[in-house]
Amino acid sequence: MSTATAASKTWIRTSASIRAYLQLMRPANIVTAWADILAGYSATGLVMSEQTWPPLLWLLLATTGLYAGGVVFNDVFDAELDAVERPERPIPSGQSSLKGAIGLGIALLGLGIGAAAQVSELSLGLAIVIAIAALLYDRFSKHHSLIGPINMGLCRGCNLLLGVSAVAEQTQMLWFLALIPLAYIGAITAISQGEVAGGQQRTGVIALLLLSMVTGALFGLSFLPSVQGWNLLPFTLLLIGLVFPPFLQAADTPNADMIRAAVKAGILALIVLDASLAAGFAGWPYGLVVLSLLPGSKGISRLFAMT
């Protein structure tokens, strides 16, 4: 074998390994976590101030580590099950090692917690809560039809508050905002329980009820003096148009393909949900900034699976 051929094969194996570890991190989903931070940050009043960049960048780095670390451990804990149900995934296919995935997950969670600590003690506390909640979901609660959606919703709700935590007083006043992504992620998690073998119409109906609560809550925010309702309205209507059709189809025909399509649509539309909040608190231009993450997340989702 020539030196050039050997080098080429080594490069191919290395590239495949890098791609496998990136797949474990779900890059397209990380973009939706950034949107949470931007939405939460919109409520701090720092968006147009000179103090904007340092805390915002630290929080974006924090959510990158926390989200990526959480989903890596999802595959770590599911390695044996995936060997049967999803053998194409990185760990059961042998593209990444279990030991390597564990090391990557620990490093990412540590990065997320360390970055949050640079902003405030409250940010650090929220990051620790998110990390613990993610591990509990990965290891235990995701197999429970009620606790699982609540647990995952808690992760996302705290992630939104992580964006608010740059100003501790605002977090204390706006803690209820966490209930919106909690209900939204609860809907996605509920319906996702049938993405391998198909689900039940009952879980589809529950998911639709939760989505209805979310949209109702968004409209309800218009009554807050700090929220500009007219700016929030078009983003909320876009959210309804993106998520309700696939969720209605999955509830009516709960086979694996329909459910996976609904889950993907729901995850991507998280950016639209966050854009609605951002527009309400900081104006429609800032909402458009958050919404601009959507094409990027969609593009990455064509390269790396979201579920």
KATAKA-V440146 format. One record per run of one state. SS is the DSSP state (alpha for helix, beta for strand, coil for the rest). FROM is the first residue (numbers start at 1). LEN is the number of residues. If there is no record, write none. Layout:
{{SS;FROM;LEN} {SS;FROM;LEN}}
This chain:
{{coil;1;2} {alpha;3;23} {coil;26;1} {alpha;27;16} {coil;43;9} {alpha;52;26} {coil;78;1} {alpha;79;7} {coil;86;4} {alpha;90;4} {coil;94;4} {alpha;98;20} {coil;118;3} {alpha;121;19} {coil;140;1} {alpha;141;3} {coil;144;3} {alpha;147;18} {coil;165;3} {alpha;168;6} {coil;174;1} {alpha;175;18} {coil;193;8} {alpha;201;23} {coil;224;5} {alpha;229;24} {coil;253;3} {alpha;256;13} {coil;269;1} {alpha;270;13} {coil;283;1} {alpha;284;8} {coil;292;1} {alpha;293;9} {coil;302;6}}
